[in-house]
């Protein structure tokens, strides 16, 4: 298991990348400021089940 940082993880493409990495058993840290294409809805199902949400 690897710990992987995904920047812009709430965007359309990277949210799918986060799903894939998690399904492979990796520990994923997703960072996004939701400014441009990021959307909380893209990763909401991951936050509830697999990602711990923290404000930084």
PDB file of N, CA, C and O in Angstrom, chain B, residues numbered from 101:
ATOM      1  N   UNK B 101       0.846  -1.176   0.000  1.00  0.00           N
ATOM      2  CA  UNK B 101       0.000   0.000   0.000  1.00  0.00           C
ATOM      3  C   UNK B 101       0.888   1.234   0.000  1.00  0.00           C
ATOM      4  O   UNK B 101       1.845   1.333   0.768  1.00  0.00           O
ATOM      5  N   UNK B 102       0.552   2.172  -0.875  1.00  0.00           N
ATOM      6  CA  UNK B 102       1.286   3.425  -0.968  1.00  0.00           C
ATOM      7  C   UNK B 102       0.413   4.568  -0.475  1.00  0.00           C
ATOM      8  O   UNK B 102      -0.814   4.484  -0.534  1.00  0.00           O
ATOM      9  N   UNK B 103       1.030   5.625   0.006  1.00  0.00           N
ATOM     10  CA  UNK B 103       0.319   6.862   0.320  1.00  0.00           C
ATOM     11  C   UNK B 103       0.578   7.802  -0.857  1.00  0.00           C
ATOM     12  O   UNK B 103       1.724   8.130  -1.164  1.00  0.00           O
ATOM     13  N   UNK B 104      -0.509   8.232  -1.513  1.00  0.00           N
ATOM     14  CA  UNK B 104      -0.405   9.011  -2.743  1.00  0.00           C
ATOM     15  C   UNK B 104      -1.138  10.336  -2.575  1.00  0.00           C
ATOM     16  O   UNK B 104      -2.278  10.371  -2.113  1.00  0.00           O
ATOM     17  N   UNK B 105      -0.477  11.424  -2.953  1.00  0.00           N
ATOM     18  CA  UNK B 105      -1.069  12.761  -2.920  1.00  0.00           C
ATOM     19  C   UNK B 105      -1.615  13.085  -4.305  1.00  0.00           C
ATOM     20  O   UNK B 105      -0.898  12.989  -5.301  1.00  0.00           O
ATOM     21  N   UNK B 106      -2.891  13.471  -4.363  1.00  0.00           N
ATOM     22  CA  UNK B 106      -3.508  13.893  -5.624  1.00  0.00           C
ATOM     23  C   UNK B 106      -3.914  15.348  -5.472  1.00  0.00           C
ATOM     24  O   UNK B 106      -4.818  15.667  -4.700  1.00  0.00           O
ATOM     25  N   UNK B 107      -3.250  16.231  -6.205  1.00  0.00           N
ATOM     26  CA  UNK B 107      -3.620  17.644  -6.164  1.00  0.00           C
ATOM     27  C   UNK B 107      -4.719  17.881  -7.190  1.00  0.00           C
ATOM     28  O   UNK B 107      -4.694  17.314  -8.283  1.00  0.00           O
ATOM     29  N   UNK B 108      -5.675  18.715  -6.834  1.00  0.00           N
ATOM     30  CA  UNK B 108      -6.822  18.932  -7.709  1.00  0.00           C
ATOM     31  C   UNK B 108      -7.719  17.705  -7.745  1.00  0.00           C
ATOM     32  O   UNK B 108      -8.352  17.420  -8.761  1.00  0.00           O
ATOM     33  N   UNK B 109      -7.770  16.988  -6.644  1.00  0.00           N
ATOM     34  CA  UNK B 109      -8.456  15.696  -6.592  1.00  0.00           C
ATOM     35  C   UNK B 109      -9.960  15.742  -6.726  1.00  0.00           C
ATOM     36  O   UNK B 109     -10.579  14.706  -6.970  1.00  0.00           O
ATOM     37  N   UNK B 110     -10.573  16.908  -6.576  1.00  0.00           N
ATOM     38  CA  UNK B 110     -12.027  16.999  -6.707  1.00  0.00           C
ATOM     39  C   UNK B 110     -12.454  17.384  -8.120  1.00  0.00           C
ATOM     40  O   UNK B 110     -13.645  17.549  -8.383  1.00  0.00           O
ATOM     41  N   UNK B 111     -11.504  17.527  -9.020  1.00  0.00           N
ATOM     42  CA  UNK B 111     -11.838  17.797 -10.421  1.00  0.00           C
ATOM     43  C   UNK B 111     -12.352  16.532 -11.090  1.00  0.00           C
ATOM     44  O   UNK B 111     -12.259  15.442 -10.524  1.00  0.00           O
ATOM     45  N   UNK B 112     -12.891  16.676 -12.288  1.00  0.00           N
ATOM     46  CA  UNK B 112     -13.503  15.536 -12.973  1.00  0.00           C
ATOM     47  C   UNK B 112     -12.521  14.391 -13.188  1.00  0.00           C
ATOM     48  O   UNK B 112     -12.809  13.253 -12.820  1.00  0.00           O
ATOM     49  N   UNK B 113     -11.379  14.676 -13.773  1.00  0.00           N
ATOM     50  CA  UNK B 113     -10.417  13.616 -14.091  1.00  0.00           C
ATOM     51  C   UNK B 113      -9.785  13.047 -12.827  1.00  0.00           C
ATOM     52  O   UNK B 113      -9.737  11.829 -12.659  1.00  0.00           O
ATOM     53  N   UNK B 114      -9.300  13.907 -11.939  1.00  0.00           N
ATOM     54  CA  UNK B 114      -8.592  13.418 -10.761  1.00  0.00           C
ATOM     55  C   UNK B 114      -9.499  12.747  -9.741  1.00  0.00           C
ATOM     56  O   UNK B 114      -9.022  11.938  -8.946  1.00  0.00           O
ATOM     57  N   UNK B 115     -10.795  13.057  -9.737  1.00  0.00           N
ATOM     58  CA  UNK B 115     -11.695  12.334  -8.841  1.00  0.00           C
ATOM     59  C   UNK B 115     -11.782  10.869  -9.262  1.00  0.00           C
ATOM     60  O   UNK B 115     -11.883   9.980  -8.416  1.00  0.00           O
ATOM     61  N   UNK B 116     -11.742  10.622 -10.565  1.00  0.00           N
ATOM     62  CA  UNK B 116     -11.727   9.238 -11.053  1.00  0.00           C
ATOM     63  C   UNK B 116     -10.393   8.569 -10.736  1.00  0.00           C
ATOM     64  O   UNK B 116     -10.342   7.373 -10.450  1.00  0.00           O
ATOM     65  N   UNK B 117      -9.326   9.341 -10.791  1.00  0.00           N
ATOM     66  CA  UNK B 117      -8.018   8.816 -10.403  1.00  0.00           C
ATOM     67  C   UNK B 117      -8.027   8.407  -8.936  1.00  0.00           C
ATOM     68  O   UNK B 117      -7.506   7.348  -8.587  1.00  0.00           O
ATOM     69  N   UNK B 118      -8.614   9.235  -8.071  1.00  0.00           N
ATOM     70  CA  UNK B 118      -8.714   8.901  -6.645  1.00  0.00           C
ATOM     71  C   UNK B 118      -9.479   7.598  -6.450  1.00  0.00           C
ATOM     72  O   UNK B 118      -9.064   6.746  -5.664  1.00  0.00           O
ATOM     73  N   UNK B 119     -10.589   7.440  -7.157  1.00  0.00           N
ATOM     74  CA  UNK B 119     -11.364   6.198  -7.065  1.00  0.00           C
ATOM     75  C   UNK B 119     -10.513   4.999  -7.438  1.00  0.00           C
ATOM     76  O   UNK B 119     -10.519   3.986  -6.740  1.00  0.00           O
ATOM     77  N   UNK B 120      -9.787   5.111  -8.528  1.00  0.00           N
ATOM     78  CA  UNK B 120      -8.957   4.005  -9.013  1.00  0.00           C
ATOM     79  C   UNK B 120      -7.860   3.647  -8.013  1.00  0.00           C
ATOM     80  O   UNK B 120      -7.637   2.475  -7.709  1.00  0.00           O
ATOM     81  N   UNK B 121      -7.182   4.671  -7.509  1.00  0.00           N
ATOM     82  CA  UNK B 121      -6.099   4.437  -6.552  1.00  0.00           C
ATOM     83  C   UNK B 121      -6.623   3.804  -5.269  1.00  0.00           C
ATOM     84  O   UNK B 121      -5.977   2.918  -4.710  1.00  0.00           O
ATOM     85  N   UNK B 122      -7.780   4.245  -4.799  1.00  0.00           N
ATOM     86  CA  UNK B 122      -8.375   3.654  -3.597  1.00  0.00           C
ATOM     87  C   UNK B 122      -8.785   2.203  -3.840  1.00  0.00           C
ATOM     88  O   UNK B 122      -8.613   1.352  -2.967  1.00  0.00           O
ATOM     89  N   UNK B 123      -9.327   1.923  -5.023  1.00  0.00           N
ATOM     90  CA  UNK B 123      -9.752   0.554  -5.326  1.00  0.00           C
ATOM     91  C   UNK B 123      -8.569  -0.406  -5.384  1.00  0.00           C
ATOM     92  O   UNK B 123      -8.725  -1.612  -5.197  1.00  0.00           O
ATOM     93  N   UNK B 124      -7.384   0.145  -5.646  1.00  0.00           N
ATOM     94  CA  UNK B 124      -6.168  -0.665  -5.669  1.00  0.00           C
ATOM     95  C   UNK B 124      -5.557  -0.821  -4.281  1.00  0.00           C
ATOM     96  O   UNK B 124      -4.516  -1.460  -4.129  1.00  0.00           O
ATOM     97  N   UNK B 125      -6.209  -0.232  -3.251  1.00  0.00           N
ATOM     98  CA  UNK B 125      -5.753  -0.404  -1.886  1.00  0.00           C
ATOM     99  C   UNK B 125      -4.778   0.654  -1.403  1.00  0.00           C
ATOM    100  O   UNK B 125      -4.157   0.484  -0.354  1.00  0.00           O
ATOM    101  N   UNK B 126      -4.632   1.732  -2.139  1.00  0.00           N
ATOM    102  CA  UNK B 126      -3.707   2.796  -1.745  1.00  0.00           C
ATOM    103  C   UNK B 126      -4.356   3.753  -0.761  1.00  0.00           C
ATOM    104  O   UNK B 126      -5.581   3.862  -0.699  1.00  0.00           O
ATOM    105  N   UNK B 127      -3.525   4.442   0.004  1.00  0.00           N
ATOM    106  CA  UNK B 127      -3.963   5.501   0.898  1.00  0.00           C
ATOM    107  C   UNK B 127      -3.848   6.800   0.110  1.00  0.00           C
ATOM    108  O   UNK B 127      -2.749   7.197  -0.277  1.00  0.00           O
ATOM    109  N   UNK B 128      -4.983   7.467  -0.129  1.00  0.00           N
ATOM    110  CA  UNK B 128      -5.004   8.637  -1.000  1.00  0.00           C
ATOM    111  C   UNK B 128      -5.273   9.903  -0.196  1.00  0.00           C
ATOM    112  O   UNK B 128      -6.213   9.962   0.597  1.00  0.00           O
ATOM    113  N   UNK B 129      -4.436  10.910  -0.411  1.00  0.00           N
ATOM    114  CA  UNK B 129      -4.644  12.231   0.162  1.00  0.00           C
ATOM    115  C   UNK B 129      -5.022  13.139  -1.002  1.00  0.00           C
ATOM    116  O   UNK B 129      -4.258  13.304  -1.953  1.00  0.00           O
ATOM    117  N   UNK B 130      -6.205  13.720  -0.909  1.00  0.00           N
ATOM    118  CA  UNK B 130      -6.737  14.560  -1.977  1.00  0.00           C
ATOM    119  C   UNK B 130      -6.749  16.009  -1.512  1.00  0.00           C
ATOM    120  O   UNK B 130      -7.306  16.328  -0.461  1.00  0.00           O
ATOM    121  N   UNK B 131      -6.130  16.884  -2.302  1.00  0.00           N
ATOM    122  CA  UNK B 131      -6.121  18.311  -1.989  1.00  0.00           C
ATOM    123  C   UNK B 131      -6.767  19.060  -3.146  1.00  0.00           C
ATOM    124  O   UNK B 131      -6.412  18.859  -4.308  1.00  0.00           O
ATOM    125  N   UNK B 132      -7.720  19.925  -2.815  1.00  0.00           N
ATOM    126  CA  UNK B 132      -8.374  20.735  -3.842  1.00  0.00           C
ATOM    127  C   UNK B 132      -8.955  21.974  -3.185  1.00  0.00           C
ATOM    128  O   UNK B 132      -9.490  21.898  -2.079  1.00  0.00           O
ATOM    129  N   UNK B 133      -8.856  23.113  -3.854  1.00  0.00           N
ATOM    130  CA  UNK B 133      -9.427  24.339  -3.306  1.00  0.00           C
ATOM    131  C   UNK B 133     -10.800  24.643  -3.905  1.00  0.00           C
ATOM    132  O   UNK B 133     -11.401  25.665  -3.574  1.00  0.00           O
ATOM    133  N   UNK B 134     -11.300  23.778  -4.775  1.00  0.00           N
ATOM    134  CA  UNK B 134     -12.617  23.919  -5.417  1.00  0.00           C
ATOM    135  C   UNK B 134     -12.736  25.221  -6.195  1.00  0.00           C
ATOM    136  O   UNK B 134     -13.847  25.722  -6.368  1.00  0.00           O
ATOM    137  N   UNK B 135     -11.635  25.783  -6.667  1.00  0.00           N
ATOM    138  CA  UNK B 135     -11.660  27.091  -7.325  1.00  0.00           C
ATOM    139  C   UNK B 135     -12.067  27.007  -8.798  1.00  0.00           C
ATOM    140  O   UNK B 135     -12.929  27.767  -9.240  1.00  0.00           O
ATOM    141  N   UNK B 136     -11.467  26.107  -9.553  1.00  0.00           N
ATOM    142  CA  UNK B 136     -11.695  26.108 -10.994  1.00  0.00           C
ATOM    143  C   UNK B 136     -12.665  24.997 -11.405  1.00  0.00           C
ATOM    144  O   UNK B 136     -13.838  25.276 -11.655  1.00  0.00           O
ATOM    145  N   UNK B 137     -12.212  23.767 -11.477  1.00  0.00           N
ATOM    146  CA  UNK B 137     -13.099  22.678 -11.892  1.00  0.00           C
ATOM    147  C   UNK B 137     -13.436  21.748 -10.748  1.00  0.00           C
ATOM    148  O   UNK B 137     -14.260  20.848 -10.915  1.00  0.00           O
ATOM    149  N   UNK B 138     -12.827  21.935  -9.596  1.00  0.00           N
ATOM    150  CA  UNK B 138     -13.098  21.056  -8.460  1.00  0.00           C
ATOM    151  C   UNK B 138     -14.526  21.204  -7.965  1.00  0.00           C
ATOM    152  O   UNK B 138     -15.089  22.298  -7.955  1.00  0.00           O
ATOM    153  N   UNK B 139     -15.098  20.080  -7.555  1.00  0.00           N
ATOM    154  CA  UNK B 139     -16.464  20.082  -7.067  1.00  0.00           C
ATOM    155  C   UNK B 139     -16.585  19.011  -5.984  1.00  0.00           C
ATOM    156  O   UNK B 139     -16.211  17.860  -6.208  1.00  0.00           O
ATOM    157  N   UNK B 140     -17.098  19.378  -4.829  1.00  0.00           N
ATOM    158  CA  UNK B 140     -17.224  18.420  -3.726  1.00  0.00           C
ATOM    159  C   UNK B 140     -18.080  17.221  -4.114  1.00  0.00           C
ATOM    160  O   UNK B 140     -17.886  16.125  -3.589  1.00  0.00           O
ATOM    161  N   UNK B 141     -19.018  17.418  -5.023  1.00  0.00           N
ATOM    162  CA  UNK B 141     -19.879  16.312  -5.444  1.00  0.00           C
ATOM    163  C   UNK B 141     -19.089  15.218  -6.147  1.00  0.00           C
ATOM    164  O   UNK B 141     -19.497  14.056  -6.125  1.00  0.00           O
ATOM    165  N   UNK B 142     -17.968  15.563  -6.770  1.00  0.00           N
ATOM    166  CA  UNK B 142     -17.158  14.561  -7.467  1.00  0.00           C
ATOM    167  C   UNK B 142     -16.530  13.554  -6.515  1.00  0.00           C
ATOM    168  O   UNK B 142     -16.242  12.424  -6.909  1.00  0.00           O
ATOM    169  N   UNK B 143     -16.313  13.959  -5.254  1.00  0.00           N
ATOM    170  CA  UNK B 143     -15.651  13.056  -4.314  1.00  0.00           C
ATOM    171  C   UNK B 143     -16.482  12.788  -3.060  1.00  0.00           C
ATOM    172  O   UNK B 143     -15.991  12.160  -2.121  1.00  0.00           O
ATOM    173  N   UNK B 144     -17.730  13.252  -3.030  1.00  0.00           N
ATOM    174  CA  UNK B 144     -18.547  13.113  -1.823  1.00  0.00           C
ATOM    175  C   UNK B 144     -18.720  11.651  -1.408  1.00  0.00           C
ATOM    176  O   UNK B 144     -18.715  11.343  -0.217  1.00  0.00           O
ATOM    177  N   UNK B 145     -18.872  10.762  -2.367  1.00  0.00           N
ATOM    178  CA  UNK B 145     -19.027   9.345  -2.032  1.00  0.00           C
ATOM    179  C   UNK B 145     -17.738   8.749  -1.474  1.00  0.00           C
ATOM    180  O   UNK B 145     -17.785   7.755  -0.750  1.00  0.00           O
ATOM    181  N   UNK B 146     -16.610   9.329  -1.793  1.00  0.00           N
ATOM    182  CA  UNK B 146     -15.333   8.860  -1.250  1.00  0.00           C
ATOM    183  C   UNK B 146     -15.099   9.417   0.146  1.00  0.00           C
ATOM    184  O   UNK B 146     -14.532   8.731   0.997  1.00  0.00           O
ATOM    185  N   UNK B 147     -15.529  10.650   0.393  1.00  0.00           N
ATOM    186  CA  UNK B 147     -15.351  11.257   1.710  1.00  0.00           C
ATOM    187  C   UNK B 147     -16.114  10.467   2.760  1.00  0.00           C
ATOM    188  O   UNK B 147     -15.598  10.230   3.852  1.00  0.00           O
ATOM    189  N   UNK B 148     -17.323  10.062   2.446  1.00  0.00           N
ATOM    190  CA  UNK B 148     -18.156   9.339   3.407  1.00  0.00           C
ATOM    191  C   UNK B 148     -17.598   7.968   3.745  1.00  0.00           C
ATOM    192  O   UNK B 148     -17.785   7.489   4.863  1.00  0.00           O
ATOM    193  N   UNK B 149     -16.922   7.332   2.814  1.00  0.00           N
ATOM    194  CA  UNK B 149     -16.507   5.954   3.013  1.00  0.00           C
ATOM    195  C   UNK B 149     -15.014   5.765   3.232  1.00  0.00           C
ATOM    196  O   UNK B 149     -14.618   4.908   4.021  1.00  0.00           O
ATOM    197  N   UNK B 150     -14.177   6.542   2.554  1.00  0.00           N
ATOM    198  CA  UNK B 150     -12.770   6.196   2.524  1.00  0.00           C
ATOM    199  C   UNK B 150     -11.811   7.335   2.806  1.00  0.00           C
ATOM    200  O   UNK B 150     -10.653   7.085   3.140  1.00  0.00           O
ATOM    201  N   UNK B 151     -12.245   8.555   2.685  1.00  0.00           N
ATOM    202  CA  UNK B 151     -11.338   9.694   2.861  1.00  0.00           C
ATOM    203  C   UNK B 151     -11.717  10.463   4.116  1.00  0.00           C
ATOM    204  O   UNK B 151     -12.892  10.756   4.340  1.00  0.00           O
ATOM    205  N   UNK B 152     -10.742  10.784   4.918  1.00  0.00           N
ATOM    206  CA  UNK B 152     -10.987  11.633   6.082  1.00  0.00           C
ATOM    207  C   UNK B 152     -10.868  13.071   5.628  1.00  0.00           C
ATOM    208  O   UNK B 152      -9.879  13.468   5.012  1.00  0.00           O
ATOM    209  N   UNK B 153     -11.887  13.840   5.942  1.00  0.00           N
ATOM    210  CA  UNK B 153     -11.906  15.236   5.517  1.00  0.00           C
ATOM    211  C   UNK B 153     -11.315  16.104   6.612  1.00  0.00           C
ATOM    212  O   UNK B 153     -11.711  16.017   7.775  1.00  0.00           O
ATOM    213  N   UNK B 154     -10.362  16.945   6.227  1.00  0.00           N
ATOM    214  CA  UNK B 154      -9.737  17.860   7.161  1.00  0.00           C
ATOM    215  C   UNK B 154      -9.577  19.208   6.479  1.00  0.00           C
ATOM    216  O   UNK B 154      -9.271  19.277   5.289  1.00  0.00           O
ATOM    217  N   UNK B 155      -9.782  20.264   7.226  1.00  0.00           N
ATOM    218  CA  UNK B 155      -9.541  21.610   6.714  1.00  0.00           C
ATOM    219  C   UNK B 155      -8.107  21.990   7.009  1.00  0.00           C
ATOM    220  O   UNK B 155      -7.606  21.751   8.108  1.00  0.00           O
ATOM    221  N   UNK B 156      -7.445  22.582   6.028  1.00  0.00           N
ATOM    222  CA  UNK B 156      -6.075  23.038   6.230  1.00  0.00           C
ATOM    223  C   UNK B 156      -5.954  24.499   5.890  1.00  0.00           C
ATOM    224  O   UNK B 156      -4.868  25.069   5.997  1.00  0.00           O
TER     225      UNK B 156
END
